[in-house]
Amino acid sequence: DSGHDSGHDSGHDSGHASGHGGDGSAGHEGDGHGHGEGHGEACGDDCADESHGHDAEKGHGHGHGSKNRHDTDVKSMVLEKEGAPVNMHRFQHWLGTVLQEHSVDLYRYKGVLAAGNASKIDLYILQGVHDMPEFVYSGKWPDGKPVKTQIVLIGRKLDTQRYRKEFAECFS
């Protein structure tokens, strides 16, 4: 009993205590460092080894560092067009070009597409993350429902002017 407990306690006191309140309790009211300080990693505030669970630029652990953990560059935008179906070939070509150039900055995109021509309009659902788009055919566009394509893009460095112009060119 004493052999396991004393070895276990001493192995964790130095690592977990600083992130869990200093007394080994489970709370986060300690010194503000969190889990990244524990498990025998001997490094200082200037350590840049990302394998230690922290980044020298971003504080320690899981969000208890001094820097703001939210990326203020992340934005969203809506692309929409009502009254005409999108040319699916043009839209897929446009989206492919955007993803080829900026997929790393495009975190999420989703939408509803009214695709086809004046005589036959189909409904597609678009979902994607980074460079992995998924188009799902969802049947014929519902009778009596206004024809509208709407796409939401979430990411960094969104070129809103360019995307609006090129999106509009997908209709005709």
BALOBA-1460 file (C-alpha; in Angstrom, 3 decimals):
// residues 172
<rec num="1" residu="d" x="0.000" y="0.000" z="0.000"/>
<rec num="2" residu="s" x="2.587" y="2.563" z="1.063"/>
<rec num="3" residu="g" x="4.933" y="1.677" z="-1.821"/>
<rec num="4" residu="h" x="2.376" y="2.342" z="-4.551"/>
<rec num="5" residu="d" x="0.737" y="5.323" z="-2.863"/>
<rec num="6" residu="s" x="3.923" y="7.149" z="-2.030"/>
<rec num="7" residu="g" x="5.325" y="6.603" z="-5.526"/>
<rec num="8" residu="h" x="2.081" y="7.631" z="-7.161"/>
<rec num="9" residu="d" x="1.572" y="10.680" z="-4.972"/>
<rec num="10" residu="s" x="5.091" y="11.999" z="-5.338"/>
<rec num="11" residu="g" x="5.002" y="11.451" z="-9.098"/>
<rec num="12" residu="h" x="1.876" y="13.527" z="-9.426"/>
<rec num="13" residu="d" x="2.384" y="16.163" z="-6.760"/>
<rec num="14" residu="s" x="5.004" y="18.024" z="-8.753"/>
<rec num="15" residu="g" x="3.114" y="17.823" z="-12.016"/>
<rec num="16" residu="h" x="-0.582" y="18.092" z="-11.296"/>
<rec num="17" residu="a" x="-0.537" y="20.255" z="-8.189"/>
<rec num="18" residu="s" x="0.450" y="23.418" z="-10.017"/>
<rec num="19" residu="g" x="-2.495" y="23.094" z="-12.380"/>
<rec num="20" residu="h" x="-5.023" y="21.853" z="-9.861"/>
<rec num="21" residu="g" x="-4.974" y="24.381" z="-7.074"/>
<rec num="22" residu="g" x="-1.570" y="23.653" z="-5.571"/>
<rec num="23" residu="d" x="-2.944" y="21.157" z="-3.028"/>
<rec num="24" residu="g" x="-3.615" y="18.279" z="-5.414"/>
<rec num="25" residu="s" x="-7.364" y="18.997" z="-5.466"/>
<rec num="26" residu="a" x="-9.290" y="18.690" z="-8.720"/>
<rec num="27" residu="g" x="-10.209" y="22.372" z="-9.066"/>
<rec num="28" residu="h" x="-8.707" y="24.924" z="-11.439"/>
<rec num="29" residu="e" x="-8.267" y="27.694" z="-8.913"/>
<rec num="30" residu="g" x="-4.494" y="27.271" z="-8.817"/>
<rec num="31" residu="d" x="-1.817" y="29.362" z="-10.454"/>
<rec num="32" residu="g" x="-3.489" y="29.446" z="-13.857"/>
<rec num="33" residu="h" x="-1.321" y="26.953" z="-15.706"/>
<rec num="34" residu="g" x="-3.458" y="23.850" z="-16.159"/>
<rec num="35" residu="h" x="-2.573" y="20.345" z="-17.302"/>
<rec num="36" residu="g" x="0.352" y="21.300" z="-19.548"/>
<rec num="37" residu="e" x="2.671" y="21.707" z="-16.568"/>
<rec num="38" residu="g" x="2.433" y="18.113" z="-15.318"/>
<rec num="39" residu="h" x="3.679" y="14.609" z="-16.043"/>
<rec num="40" residu="g" x="7.387" y="15.243" z="-15.556"/>
<rec num="41" residu="e" x="8.021" y="17.743" z="-18.356"/>
<rec num="42" residu="a" x="10.838" y="19.891" z="-17.021"/>
<rec num="43" residu="c" x="10.673" y="23.101" z="-18.981"/>
<rec num="44" residu="g" x="10.431" y="26.801" z="-18.346"/>
<rec num="45" residu="d" x="8.261" y="29.612" z="-19.653"/>
<rec num="46" residu="d" x="10.487" y="29.922" z="-22.715"/>
<rec num="47" residu="c" x="10.043" y="26.271" z="-23.783"/>
<rec num="48" residu="a" x="8.894" y="26.091" z="-27.414"/>
<rec num="49" residu="d" x="8.578" y="22.286" z="-27.619"/>
<rec num="50" residu="e" x="4.961" y="21.782" z="-28.753"/>
<rec num="51" residu="s" x="5.122" y="18.093" z="-27.741"/>
<rec num="52" residu="h" x="5.047" y="19.242" z="-24.112"/>
<rec num="53" residu="g" x="1.420" y="20.295" z="-24.509"/>
<rec num="54" residu="h" x="1.984" y="24.031" z="-24.681"/>
<rec num="55" residu="d" x="3.231" y="26.673" z="-27.028"/>
<rec num="56" residu="a" x="5.540" y="29.456" z="-25.904"/>
<rec num="57" residu="e" x="3.289" y="31.986" z="-27.648"/>
<rec num="58" residu="k" x="-0.034" y="30.745" z="-26.292"/>
<rec num="59" residu="g" x="0.354" y="30.114" z="-22.555"/>
<rec num="60" residu="h" x="0.132" y="26.700" z="-20.922"/>
<rec num="61" residu="g" x="-2.376" y="23.899" z="-20.748"/>
<rec num="62" residu="h" x="-5.894" y="24.192" z="-22.039"/>
<rec num="63" residu="g" x="-6.778" y="27.845" z="-22.200"/>
<rec num="64" residu="h" x="-5.705" y="29.154" z="-18.818"/>
<rec num="65" residu="g" x="-2.795" y="31.116" z="-20.290"/>
<rec num="66" residu="s" x="-2.612" y="34.881" z="-20.396"/>
<rec num="67" residu="k" x="-3.390" y="35.317" z="-24.125"/>
<rec num="68" residu="n" x="-6.908" y="35.478" z="-25.533"/>
<rec num="69" residu="r" x="-7.650" y="31.967" z="-26.782"/>
<rec num="70" residu="h" x="-10.221" y="33.081" z="-29.366"/>
<rec num="71" residu="d" x="-8.962" y="33.847" z="-32.867"/>
<rec num="72" residu="t" x="-10.382" y="37.263" z="-33.718"/>
<rec num="73" residu="d" x="-9.573" y="36.735" z="-37.413"/>
<rec num="74" residu="v" x="-12.329" y="34.120" z="-37.758"/>
<rec num="75" residu="k" x="-15.313" y="35.531" z="-39.629"/>
<rec num="76" residu="s" x="-18.392" y="34.242" z="-41.340"/>
<rec num="77" residu="m" x="-20.212" y="35.344" z="-44.452"/>
<rec num="78" residu="v" x="-23.392" y="34.409" z="-46.269"/>
<rec num="79" residu="l" x="-23.624" y="34.069" z="-50.036"/>
<rec num="80" residu="e" x="-27.169" y="33.953" z="-51.348"/>
<rec num="81" residu="k" x="-29.164" y="34.376" z="-54.505"/>
<rec num="82" residu="e" x="-32.903" y="34.129" z="-54.854"/>
<rec num="83" residu="g" x="-35.002" y="33.676" z="-57.984"/>
<rec num="84" residu="a" x="-32.669" y="31.607" z="-60.170"/>
<rec num="85" residu="p" x="-31.060" y="28.175" z="-59.831"/>
<rec num="86" residu="v" x="-27.287" y="27.868" z="-59.548"/>
<rec num="87" residu="n" x="-25.334" y="26.225" z="-62.347"/>
<rec num="88" residu="m" x="-23.971" y="23.268" z="-60.378"/>
<rec num="89" residu="h" x="-20.982" y="22.765" z="-62.692"/>
<rec num="90" residu="r" x="-19.904" y="26.410" z="-62.307"/>
<rec num="91" residu="f" x="-20.517" y="26.362" z="-58.559"/>
<rec num="92" residu="q" x="-18.441" y="23.204" z="-58.030"/>
<rec num="93" residu="h" x="-15.642" y="24.645" z="-60.181"/>
<rec num="94" residu="w" x="-15.707" y="27.908" z="-58.170"/>
<rec num="95" residu="l" x="-15.752" y="26.106" z="-54.809"/>
<rec num="96" residu="g" x="-12.936" y="23.827" z="-55.964"/>
<rec num="97" residu="t" x="-10.815" y="26.844" z="-56.858"/>
<rec num="98" residu="v" x="-11.485" y="28.502" z="-53.481"/>
<rec num="99" residu="l" x="-10.638" y="25.277" z="-51.638"/>
<rec num="100" residu="q" x="-7.470" y="24.750" z="-53.666"/>
<rec num="101" residu="e" x="-6.259" y="28.244" z="-52.762"/>
<rec num="102" residu="h" x="-7.580" y="28.707" z="-49.205"/>
<rec num="103" residu="s" x="-8.806" y="25.412" z="-47.708"/>
<rec num="104" residu="v" x="-6.546" y="25.745" z="-44.664"/>
<rec num="105" residu="d" x="-8.342" y="28.982" z="-43.736"/>
<rec num="106" residu="l" x="-11.854" y="27.735" z="-44.542"/>
<rec num="107" residu="y" x="-12.926" y="26.016" z="-41.323"/>
<rec num="108" residu="r" x="-16.542" y="25.204" z="-42.190"/>
<rec num="109" residu="y" x="-19.041" y="25.816" z="-44.959"/>
<rec num="110" residu="k" x="-22.594" y="24.693" z="-45.429"/>
<rec num="111" residu="g" x="-25.611" y="25.557" z="-47.443"/>
<rec num="112" residu="v" x="-28.680" y="24.744" z="-49.463"/>
<rec num="113" residu="l" x="-28.413" y="24.882" z="-53.247"/>
<rec num="114" residu="a" x="-31.245" y="25.227" z="-55.735"/>
<rec num="115" residu="a" x="-29.478" y="23.757" z="-58.765"/>
<rec num="116" residu="g" x="-30.515" y="23.126" z="-62.333"/>
<rec num="117" residu="n" x="-32.391" y="25.152" z="-64.913"/>
<rec num="118" residu="a" x="-35.803" y="26.779" z="-65.238"/>
<rec num="119" residu="s" x="-37.513" y="23.467" z="-66.147"/>
<rec num="120" residu="k" x="-35.899" y="21.240" z="-63.493"/>
<rec num="121" residu="i" x="-34.570" y="22.452" z="-60.144"/>
<rec num="122" residu="d" x="-32.992" y="20.073" z="-57.621"/>
<rec num="123" residu="l" x="-32.139" y="20.588" z="-53.978"/>
<rec num="124" residu="y" x="-28.611" y="19.854" z="-52.749"/>
<rec num="125" residu="i" x="-27.168" y="20.155" z="-49.269"/>
<rec num="126" residu="l" x="-23.543" y="21.277" z="-48.988"/>
<rec num="127" residu="q" x="-21.401" y="20.613" z="-45.934"/>
<rec num="128" residu="g" x="-17.657" y="20.777" z="-45.628"/>
<rec num="129" residu="v" x="-14.540" y="21.422" z="-43.614"/>
<rec num="130" residu="h" x="-11.283" y="22.634" z="-45.124"/>
<rec num="131" residu="d" x="-10.754" y="20.761" z="-48.417"/>
<rec num="132" residu="m" x="-13.482" y="18.143" z="-47.876"/>
<rec num="133" residu="p" x="-16.788" y="19.267" z="-49.423"/>
<rec num="134" residu="e" x="-19.822" y="16.994" z="-49.428"/>
<rec num="135" residu="f" x="-22.780" y="17.525" z="-51.750"/>
<rec num="136" residu="v" x="-25.890" y="15.497" z="-50.969"/>
<rec num="137" residu="y" x="-28.755" y="15.305" z="-53.454"/>
<rec num="138" residu="s" x="-31.957" y="15.859" z="-51.517"/>
<rec num="139" residu="g" x="-34.553" y="15.522" z="-54.271"/>
<rec num="140" residu="k" x="-36.591" y="17.855" z="-56.410"/>
<rec num="141" residu="w" x="-36.913" y="21.480" z="-55.252"/>
<rec num="142" residu="p" x="-40.194" y="21.743" z="-53.292"/>
<rec num="143" residu="d" x="-43.129" y="23.135" z="-55.280"/>
<rec num="144" residu="g" x="-44.199" y="26.574" z="-54.108"/>
<rec num="145" residu="k" x="-40.939" y="27.228" z="-52.225"/>
<rec num="146" residu="p" x="-39.007" y="30.282" z="-53.497"/>
<rec num="147" residu="v" x="-35.869" y="29.239" z="-55.387"/>
<rec num="148" residu="k" x="-32.916" y="30.299" z="-53.263"/>
<rec num="149" residu="t" x="-29.309" y="29.195" z="-52.878"/>
<rec num="150" residu="q" x="-27.659" y="30.098" z="-49.602"/>
<rec num="151" residu="i" x="-24.114" y="29.267" z="-48.486"/>
<rec num="152" residu="v" x="-22.390" y="30.114" z="-45.179"/>
<rec num="153" residu="l" x="-18.586" y="30.271" z="-45.053"/>
<rec num="154" residu="i" x="-16.673" y="30.320" z="-41.755"/>
<rec num="155" residu="g" x="-12.952" y="30.906" z="-41.710"/>
<rec num="156" residu="r" x="-10.031" y="33.291" z="-41.694"/>
<rec num="157" residu="k" x="-8.983" y="35.712" z="-44.409"/>
<rec num="158" residu="l" x="-12.309" y="35.490" z="-46.254"/>
<rec num="159" residu="d" x="-12.087" y="37.541" z="-49.447"/>
<rec num="160" residu="t" x="-15.721" y="38.671" z="-49.241"/>
<rec num="161" residu="q" x="-15.717" y="40.914" z="-52.312"/>
<rec num="162" residu="r" x="-14.137" y="38.284" z="-54.514"/>
<rec num="163" residu="y" x="-16.374" y="35.475" z="-53.207"/>
<rec num="164" residu="r" x="-19.556" y="37.507" z="-53.712"/>
<rec num="165" residu="k" x="-18.569" y="38.394" z="-57.291"/>
<rec num="166" residu="e" x="-17.548" y="34.864" z="-58.252"/>
<rec num="167" residu="f" x="-20.562" y="33.294" z="-56.528"/>
<rec num="168" residu="a" x="-22.871" y="35.563" z="-58.548"/>
<rec num="169" residu="e" x="-21.163" y="34.318" z="-61.737"/>
<rec num="170" residu="c" x="-22.356" y="30.770" z="-60.947"/>
<rec num="171" residu="f" x="-25.917" y="31.738" z="-61.934"/>
<rec num="172" residu="s" x="-26.950" y="31.785" z="-65.590"/>
